[in-house]
């Protein structure tokens, strides 16, 4: 019996490249859901999430997982490319609904890579990485990549002509979703390259703009879930016969507008945000049930994570008054450089390979997906792809014997940088870099040091700045940040340049990079 079990274990650690063993992959990315909003991470949570918690019970819970940014567009870029977003023209903020594409044509994405390995790929949900909306007369819409300066000539949009350089031109076989955040127009569903209806009326889900007559914000979360479940059913037969699928599912919730369906309104007893999180958890249960009913649960990797921390729009004081901290023990929230801005839930279930109920404290980032799946499939990435991606497959398989990565870079909404070195974290700015106090440009930071250094092992709440006591460490970590920028990558490989365009024209400032990058 012991020999048999040993044989099974050895088989589980090898042979990933055979088509019959390639797992299906589903990555679900919640929008503005905090680390402490998943009860598997927060024993004092007042928002029960039993279906999301099921992933922790049946898979692996990562406790030190991060996005590349405290806001959404940058995170999405890094997740799909394995490349830090600040290597592009996006140096701060986020895109809008009519922004031009951020992912350059020809760049390897998670979808294009998996497609080359025989995966059927789909994106279902919020894109928010730009696309070319056609205008009447042949031009394309352009809001200059800034949702604060939205495209104004909305009457010129040609909803009957195909959208270019969207998800299906960046590696996905199928797309169903919305162009940007649910509070950014145009308010229309898109199927592959065409809107399902014209933005012929005006509606306001916080921001007034063109909308489809039948489009309602409250229908988006159920619509994404429904389409994913349909997709799983459509691909089940192929998956069982060696044609796996990859579904990237960026939710539009619990981001604003916070619109739980009537079934969930008031259900939490706290507020609408908590109700919305309950709805997401319910939908996770439906998705897991769909995998079970289609016989796909055993060999499907299911990831649940979030694009950044909880937003102040959730009414955080109200949540705290109810005894619920959406950032758990961490400081800050969405937009920030503090941990609450970019440390996120990160759960991976893969019954065929990952030990149930396992926990990893490895430092990982969402930009590590592409290297991880390349490692799993034993198909190397091109040299100019996944420049900042490191495989965490050893952690998933329980074969890691030391740190997978010691360092990663985070950025806030205003472009401020932070870098990790093991448990040490250096913030290259005097405040949050985002929306929590001290806020850049809003709160007085003149008496504060230019940088902040925290030992997260002893001070996870980032309360004691050690920058004055550790000048050598500060200099070393700052130099590592400058090297990461100058080399164009943080993984082994040829030095990468931005075709002569310089990201930084002088040593790192205290707050944000200057200059231009290629994409």
C-alpha positions as CSV (number, residue, x, y, z in Angstrom):
1,X,0.0,0.0,0.0
2,X,2.9,2.4,0.9
3,X,4.5,1.7,-2.5
4,X,1.3,2.4,-4.3
5,X,0.8,5.7,-2.5
6,X,4.4,6.7,-3.2
7,X,3.8,6.0,-6.9
8,X,0.7,8.1,-6.9
9,X,2.6,11.0,-5.3
10,X,5.4,10.8,-7.8
11,X,3.0,10.8,-10.7
12,X,1.4,13.9,-9.3
13,X,4.7,15.8,-9.5
14,X,5.5,15.0,-13.1
15,X,4.1,14.6,-16.6
16,X,2.3,18.0,-16.8
17,X,3.0,18.4,-20.5
18,X,0.7,15.5,-21.6
19,X,-2.5,16.8,-23.0
20,X,-4.7,14.5,-20.9
21,X,-3.2,16.0,-17.7
22,X,-3.3,19.7,-18.6
23,X,-5.6,21.3,-16.1
24,X,-8.3,23.8,-16.9
25,X,-7.7,27.2,-15.4
26,X,-10.2,29.7,-14.0
27,X,-8.9,33.0,-12.5
28,X,-11.6,35.0,-10.8
29,X,-10.6,38.6,-10.0
30,X,-12.9,40.5,-7.6
31,X,-12.9,44.3,-8.0
32,X,-12.1,46.3,-4.8
33,X,-12.6,43.4,-2.4
34,X,-10.3,43.7,0.6
35,X,-8.0,41.1,2.2
36,X,-10.2,41.0,5.3
37,X,-13.4,40.6,3.3
38,X,-12.7,36.9,2.9
39,X,-13.4,35.2,6.2
40,X,-10.8,32.5,5.6
41,X,-8.3,35.4,6.1
42,X,-10.1,37.2,8.8
43,X,-11.4,35.3,11.8
44,X,-13.2,38.4,13.0
45,X,-14.9,39.0,9.7
46,X,-18.6,39.9,9.9
47,X,-19.1,39.0,6.3
48,X,-19.3,35.2,6.0
49,X,-17.8,33.9,2.7
50,X,-18.3,30.1,3.0
51,X,-18.0,29.4,-0.8
52,X,-14.8,31.4,-1.2
53,X,-13.5,29.8,2.0
54,X,-14.2,26.4,0.4
55,X,-11.2,27.1,-1.9
56,X,-9.0,27.5,1.2
57,X,-10.4,24.3,2.7
58,X,-9.9,22.3,-0.5
59,X,-6.8,24.1,-1.8
60,X,-4.1,26.5,-0.8
61,X,-4.3,29.9,0.9
62,X,-1.5,32.3,0.2
63,X,-1.1,34.9,3.0
64,X,1.5,37.2,1.4
65,X,0.1,37.8,-2.2
66,X,0.1,41.1,-4.0
67,X,-1.1,43.1,-6.9
68,X,1.2,45.4,-8.8
69,X,-0.9,48.4,-7.9
70,X,-3.5,49.8,-5.5
71,X,-5.9,50.3,-8.4
72,X,-7.4,48.2,-11.1
73,X,-6.0,48.9,-14.6
74,X,-2.4,48.4,-13.6
75,X,-3.2,45.2,-11.8
76,X,-4.9,43.8,-14.9
77,X,-2.0,44.6,-17.2
78,X,0.5,42.9,-14.9
79,X,-1.7,39.9,-14.3
80,X,-2.1,39.2,-18.0
81,X,1.5,40.0,-19.1
82,X,3.7,39.0,-16.2
83,X,5.2,42.5,-16.6
84,X,5.0,45.4,-14.2
85,X,2.6,48.0,-15.5
86,X,5.0,50.9,-14.8
87,X,7.1,49.7,-17.8
88,X,4.3,51.2,-20.0
89,X,2.9,54.7,-20.5
90,X,0.6,54.1,-17.5
91,X,2.6,55.8,-14.7
92,X,-0.4,56.6,-12.5
93,X,-4.1,56.4,-12.3
94,X,-6.3,54.1,-14.5
95,X,-7.8,54.0,-18.0
96,X,-11.3,55.0,-19.0
97,X,-14.1,53.3,-21.0
98,X,-12.9,54.8,-24.3
99,X,-9.1,54.5,-23.7
100,X,-6.8,53.1,-26.3
101,X,-5.2,49.7,-25.7
102,X,-2.5,49.5,-23.0
103,X,-1.3,46.0,-24.0
104,X,0.7,46.5,-27.1
105,X,0.1,44.5,-30.2
106,X,2.2,41.4,-30.3
107,X,3.0,41.2,-26.6
108,X,2.6,37.8,-25.1
109,X,-0.3,37.6,-22.7
110,X,-1.4,34.8,-20.4
111,X,-4.2,34.1,-22.9
112,X,-2.0,34.1,-26.0
113,X,0.6,31.8,-24.3
114,X,-2.1,29.3,-23.2
115,X,-3.7,29.5,-26.6
116,X,-0.5,28.4,-28.2
117,X,-0.4,25.4,-25.8
118,X,-3.8,24.3,-27.1
119,X,-6.1,26.0,-24.5
120,X,-9.5,27.5,-25.5
121,X,-9.4,30.9,-23.9
122,X,-12.2,33.3,-22.7
123,X,-12.3,36.6,-20.9
124,X,-15.7,37.1,-19.1
125,X,-16.1,40.4,-17.3
126,X,-14.5,43.8,-16.9
127,X,-11.6,44.5,-19.3
128,X,-10.4,48.0,-18.4
129,X,-7.2,47.7,-20.5
130,X,-8.4,49.8,-23.4
131,X,-9.7,49.0,-26.9
132,X,-10.3,50.9,-30.1
133,X,-13.9,52.0,-30.3
134,X,-14.7,52.9,-33.9
135,X,-16.2,56.2,-34.8
136,X,-18.4,57.1,-37.7
137,X,-16.1,58.2,-40.4
138,X,-13.2,55.8,-39.6
139,X,-11.4,57.4,-36.6
140,X,-11.3,55.8,-33.1
141,X,-12.4,57.1,-29.8
142,X,-9.7,58.3,-27.4
143,X,-10.1,59.7,-23.9
144,X,-6.3,60.1,-23.6
145,X,-6.1,57.2,-21.2
146,X,-7.6,59.1,-18.3
147,X,-11.0,58.4,-17.0
148,X,-11.0,61.8,-15.4
149,X,-11.0,63.3,-19.0
150,X,-13.6,61.1,-20.7
151,X,-14.1,61.0,-24.4
152,X,-16.7,63.7,-25.2
153,X,-17.8,63.0,-28.7
154,X,-19.8,60.0,-27.7
155,X,-22.5,60.6,-30.4
156,X,-19.9,59.6,-33.0
157,X,-19.3,56.1,-31.7
158,X,-20.2,53.5,-34.3
159,X,-21.6,50.6,-32.3
160,X,-22.4,48.5,-35.4
161,X,-18.7,48.2,-36.4
162,X,-16.2,45.8,-34.7
163,X,-14.1,47.0,-31.8
164,X,-10.3,46.5,-32.5
165,X,-7.4,45.6,-30.2
166,X,-9.6,44.4,-27.4
167,X,-9.5,41.0,-25.6
168,X,-10.0,38.9,-28.7
169,X,-6.9,40.6,-30.2
170,X,-4.8,40.0,-27.2
171,X,-5.1,36.2,-27.0
172,X,-8.7,35.4,-26.1
173,X,-10.9,33.3,-28.3
174,X,-14.0,34.7,-26.7
175,X,-15.0,37.8,-24.8
176,X,-18.2,38.8,-23.0
177,X,-18.1,41.8,-20.7
178,X,-17.8,45.5,-20.3
179,X,-15.1,47.9,-21.4
180,X,-14.1,49.4,-18.0
181,X,-15.4,49.8,-14.5
182,X,-19.1,49.6,-14.0
183,X,-19.3,53.3,-13.2
184,X,-17.5,54.3,-16.5
185,X,-19.4,54.6,-19.8
186,X,-20.1,53.2,-22.3
187,X,-22.6,51.1,-20.4
188,X,-23.0,48.2,-22.9
189,X,-22.2,44.5,-23.0
190,X,-19.6,43.5,-25.6
191,X,-19.6,40.0,-27.1
192,X,-16.2,39.3,-28.8
193,X,-15.8,42.4,-31.0
194,X,-19.3,43.9,-31.0
195,X,-21.6,45.6,-28.5
196,X,-24.8,43.7,-27.9
197,X,-26.7,47.0,-28.2
198,X,-26.0,50.6,-29.1
199,X,-25.3,53.2,-26.5
200,X,-28.4,55.1,-27.6
201,X,-29.6,56.4,-24.3
202,X,-28.0,58.1,-21.4
203,X,-27.8,56.5,-17.9
204,X,-25.7,57.3,-14.9
205,X,-24.1,54.7,-12.7
206,X,-22.2,57.5,-10.9
207,X,-21.1,59.1,-14.2
208,X,-23.7,59.9,-16.9
209,X,-22.9,58.6,-20.3
210,X,-24.1,56.5,-23.3
211,X,-25.8,53.2,-22.4
212,X,-27.7,50.4,-24.0
213,X,-31.5,50.7,-23.4
214,X,-31.5,47.3,-21.7
215,X,-28.2,47.6,-19.7
216,X,-28.6,47.9,-16.0
217,X,-25.7,47.8,-13.5
218,X,-27.5,45.4,-11.2
219,X,-27.5,42.8,-13.9
220,X,-23.7,42.7,-14.4
221,X,-22.6,40.5,-11.6
222,X,-25.3,37.9,-12.4
223,X,-24.6,38.2,-16.1
224,X,-20.8,37.5,-15.7
225,X,-21.6,34.5,-13.5
226,X,-24.2,33.1,-15.9
227,X,-21.9,33.4,-18.9
228,X,-19.0,31.7,-17.1
229,X,-21.3,28.8,-16.1
230,X,-22.4,28.5,-19.7
231,X,-18.8,28.6,-20.9
232,X,-17.9,25.8,-18.5
233,X,-20.8,23.7,-19.9
234,X,-19.8,24.4,-23.5
235,X,-16.2,23.4,-22.9
236,X,-16.8,20.4,-20.7
237,X,-16.7,17.7,-23.4
238,X,-13.5,19.2,-25.0
239,X,-11.8,19.5,-21.6
240,X,-12.4,15.8,-20.8
241,X,-10.9,14.8,-24.2
242,X,-7.7,16.8,-23.8
243,X,-8.7,20.2,-24.9
244,X,-8.4,22.3,-21.8
245,X,-9.8,25.8,-21.3
246,X,-8.7,29.0,-19.6
247,X,-11.2,31.5,-18.3
248,X,-10.1,34.9,-17.0
249,X,-13.0,36.3,-15.0
250,X,-12.5,39.9,-13.9
251,X,-15.6,40.8,-11.9
252,X,-17.0,44.3,-11.9
253,X,-18.0,44.0,-8.2
254,X,-18.0,44.9,-5.4
255,X,-16.7,48.1,-7.1
256,X,-19.1,51.0,-7.4
257,X,-21.9,51.2,-8.2
258,X,-22.6,49.0,-5.2
259,X,-25.7,47.3,-6.5
260,X,-26.5,43.9,-5.0
261,X,-29.6,42.2,-6.4
262,X,-32.8,42.4,-4.4
263,X,-32.2,38.9,-3.1
264,X,-29.1,40.1,-1.3
265,X,-30.1,43.6,-0.3
266,X,-30.0,43.9,3.5
267,X,-28.8,40.3,3.9
268,X,-25.6,41.2,5.7
269,X,-27.2,43.5,8.3
270,X,-24.3,45.9,7.8
271,X,-24.5,47.8,4.5
272,X,-24.8,47.4,0.7
273,X,-21.1,46.7,0.3
274,X,-21.3,43.7,2.7
275,X,-24.4,42.6,0.9
276,X,-22.5,42.7,-2.4
277,X,-19.7,40.6,-1.0
278,X,-22.3,38.0,0.1
279,X,-23.6,37.9,-3.5
280,X,-20.1,37.3,-4.9
281,X,-19.6,34.5,-2.4
282,X,-23.0,33.0,-3.5
283,X,-21.9,33.2,-7.1
284,X,-18.7,31.4,-6.3
285,X,-20.8,28.6,-5.0
286,X,-22.7,28.4,-8.3
287,X,-19.4,28.3,-10.2
288,X,-17.9,25.5,-8.1
289,X,-21.2,23.6,-8.4
290,X,-21.0,24.0,-12.2
291,X,-17.5,22.4,-12.2
292,X,-18.8,19.5,-10.1
293,X,-21.8,18.9,-12.2
294,X,-19.7,18.9,-15.4
295,X,-17.2,16.5,-13.9
296,X,-14.4,19.1,-14.1
297,X,-13.6,19.9,-10.5
298,X,-10.7,17.5,-10.0
299,X,-8.4,18.8,-12.7
300,X,-9.4,22.5,-12.8
301,X,-7.3,25.2,-11.2
302,X,-9.6,27.7,-9.6
303,X,-8.1,31.0,-8.4
304,X,-9.9,33.6,-6.4
305,X,-8.1,36.9,-5.8
306,X,-8.8,40.7,-6.1
307,X,-7.4,43.6,-8.0
308,X,-6.6,45.8,-5.0
309,X,-7.9,46.6,-1.5
310,X,-11.3,47.6,-0.4
311,X,-12.5,51.1,-1.6
312,X,-13.5,53.9,0.7
313,X,-16.8,53.8,-1.3
314,X,-17.6,50.7,0.7
315,X,-18.2,53.1,3.7
316,X,-15.3,51.7,5.7
317,X,-16.3,53.6,8.9
318,X,-19.7,51.8,8.8
319,X,-18.0,48.5,8.3
320,X,-15.6,49.2,11.2
321,X,-18.5,50.2,13.5
322,X,-20.0,46.7,12.8
323,X,-16.7,45.1,13.9
324,X,-15.5,44.3,10.3
325,X,-12.1,45.5,9.0
326,X,-11.9,45.0,5.2
327,X,-8.1,45.3,5.4
328,X,-7.9,43.0,8.4
329,X,-4.7,43.9,10.4
330,X,-3.2,45.9,7.6
331,X,-3.0,49.7,7.1
332,X,-4.7,51.5,4.3
333,X,-7.1,50.5,1.5
334,X,-7.6,50.8,-2.3
335,X,-5.2,53.3,-4.0
336,X,-2.6,53.1,-1.3
337,X,1.0,51.9,-1.1
338,X,0.3,50.5,2.4
339,X,-0.4,46.8,2.6
340,X,-4.2,47.4,2.5
341,X,-3.9,48.7,-1.0
342,X,-2.2,45.7,-2.6
343,X,-2.1,42.7,-0.3
344,X,-5.1,40.6,-1.5
345,X,-6.8,37.3,-1.0
346,X,-5.2,34.6,-3.1
347,X,-6.7,31.2,-3.0
348,X,-5.9,28.3,-5.4
349,X,-7.8,25.0,-5.5
350,X,-6.6,22.2,-7.7
351,X,-7.7,18.9,-6.2
352,X,-5.6,16.8,-8.5
353,X,-2.3,18.3,-7.3
354,X,-2.7,20.8,-4.4
355,X,-3.1,19.6,-0.9
356,X,-6.4,20.5,0.7
357,X,-6.2,23.0,3.6
358,X,-2.6,24.0,2.9
359,X,-1.3,27.5,3.6
360,X,1.7,29.2,2.0
361,X,3.5,32.3,3.3
362,X,5.6,32.6,0.1
363,X,5.8,36.2,-1.3
364,X,3.9,36.0,-4.6
365,X,2.3,38.4,-7.1
366,X,-0.5,38.1,-9.6
367,X,2.2,38.9,-12.3
368,X,3.5,35.4,-11.4
369,X,0.7,33.5,-13.1
370,X,2.3,33.4,-16.6
371,X,5.6,31.9,-15.3
372,X,3.8,29.5,-13.1
373,X,1.7,28.1,-15.9
374,X,4.7,28.0,-18.2
375,X,6.5,25.9,-15.5
376,X,3.5,23.7,-15.1
377,X,3.2,23.0,-18.9
378,X,7.0,22.7,-19.3
379,X,6.8,25.2,-22.2
380,X,9.3,28.1,-21.8
381,X,8.1,31.7,-22.3
382,X,9.8,33.8,-25.0
383,X,12.7,35.8,-23.7
384,X,10.8,39.1,-24.0
385,X,7.7,37.8,-22.1
386,X,6.9,37.6,-18.4
387,X,9.9,39.8,-17.5
388,X,8.8,40.1,-13.9
389,X,7.1,36.8,-13.5
390,X,8.4,34.0,-11.1
391,X,6.8,30.5,-10.9
392,X,5.1,29.7,-7.6
393,X,4.4,26.1,-8.8
394,X,6.8,24.7,-6.2
395,X,4.6,26.3,-3.5
396,X,1.4,24.8,-5.0
397,X,3.0,21.3,-5.1
398,X,4.5,21.6,-1.7
399,X,8.0,21.2,-3.0
400,X,9.4,24.6,-2.1
401,X,12.3,24.6,0.3
402,X,13.1,28.3,0.5
403,X,11.8,31.7,-0.7
404,X,10.5,31.6,-4.3
405,X,11.0,35.4,-4.6
406,X,12.5,37.8,-2.1
407,X,11.4,41.0,-3.7
408,X,8.5,42.6,-5.6
409,X,7.4,46.1,-6.5
410,X,4.1,47.8,-5.7
411,X,2.8,51.1,-6.8
412,X,0.0,53.5,-5.6
413,X,-2.5,55.4,-7.6
414,X,-0.3,58.5,-7.9
415,X,2.7,56.4,-9.1
416,X,4.6,56.1,-5.8
417,X,6.8,53.0,-5.5
418,X,7.4,50.5,-2.8
419,X,9.8,47.5,-2.9
420,X,10.0,44.4,-0.7
421,X,13.2,42.7,0.4
422,X,12.0,39.6,2.3
423,X,10.0,41.0,5.2
424,X,11.3,44.5,4.8
425,X,9.3,47.1,2.8
426,X,10.6,50.4,1.6
427,X,8.0,53.1,0.5
428,X,9.6,55.7,-1.7
429,X,7.2,58.5,-0.5
430,X,6.3,60.1,2.8
431,X,2.6,59.1,3.0
432,X,0.1,56.6,1.6
433,X,0.6,57.6,-2.1
434,X,-3.2,57.1,-2.3
435,X,-6.4,57.9,-0.5
436,X,-5.7,57.2,3.2
437,X,-4.0,59.6,5.6
438,X,-1.4,61.0,5.0
439,X,-2.7,61.7,1.5
440,X,-0.3,63.2,-1.1
441,X,-1.3,66.8,-1.9
442,X,-4.0,66.8,0.8
443,X,-2.3,66.2,4.1
444,X,0.9,67.9,5.4
445,X,3.9,65.6,5.0
446,X,6.5,68.3,5.1
447,X,7.8,67.1,8.5
448,X,7.8,63.4,7.5
449,X,10.9,61.6,6.1
450,X,10.9,61.2,2.3
451,X,10.9,57.4,2.6
452,X,9.3,54.8,4.9
453,X,10.8,51.5,6.0
454,X,8.9,48.8,7.8
455,X,9.7,45.4,9.1
456,X,6.5,43.5,8.3
457,X,7.5,40.5,10.4
458,X,7.3,42.6,13.5
459,X,5.1,45.5,12.3
460,X,2.5,44.3,9.8
461,X,0.4,47.4,10.4
462,X,3.2,49.7,9.2
463,X,3.2,51.9,12.2
464,X,6.9,52.4,13.0
465,X,9.1,54.0,10.3
466,X,12.7,52.6,10.6
467,X,14.2,54.6,7.8
468,X,16.4,56.7,10.1
469,X,17.7,53.6,11.9
470,X,18.5,51.6,8.8
471,X,20.2,53.9,6.3
472,X,22.2,51.1,4.7
473,X,19.2,49.0,4.1
474,X,17.3,51.9,2.6
475,X,20.1,52.6,0.2
476,X,20.3,48.9,-0.8
477,X,16.6,48.7,-1.4
478,X,16.4,51.9,-3.3
479,X,19.3,50.7,-5.5
480,X,17.4,47.5,-6.2
481,X,14.4,49.5,-7.3
482,X,16.5,51.6,-9.7
483,X,18.0,48.4,-11.1
484,X,14.6,46.8,-11.7
485,X,13.7,49.9,-13.7
486,X,16.9,50.1,-15.6
487,X,17.2,46.5,-16.5
488,X,13.6,46.3,-17.9
489,X,13.0,43.1,-16.0
490,X,13.4,41.4,-12.6
491,X,14.0,37.9,-13.8
492,X,17.0,36.3,-15.5
493,X,17.3,37.1,-19.2
494,X,18.6,39.7,-21.6
495,X,18.4,43.3,-20.6
496,X,15.3,44.9,-22.1
497,X,15.0,48.4,-23.2
498,X,12.1,50.7,-24.2
499,X,13.4,51.3,-27.7
500,X,15.4,54.3,-26.5
501,X,12.6,55.8,-24.4
502,X,13.7,56.3,-20.8
503,X,11.5,55.5,-17.9
504,X,13.5,57.5,-15.4
505,X,15.8,60.4,-16.5
506,X,17.4,60.7,-13.1
507,X,17.7,58.7,-9.9
508,X,14.4,57.7,-8.2
509,X,12.5,60.7,-6.7
510,X,10.7,60.3,-3.5
511,X,7.2,60.0,-5.0
512,X,6.9,58.9,-8.6
513,X,8.7,58.1,-11.8
514,X,9.1,60.7,-14.5
515,X,9.5,60.3,-18.3
516,X,7.9,58.0,-20.8
517,X,7.8,54.3,-21.6
518,X,6.9,52.6,-24.8
519,X,3.4,51.1,-24.5
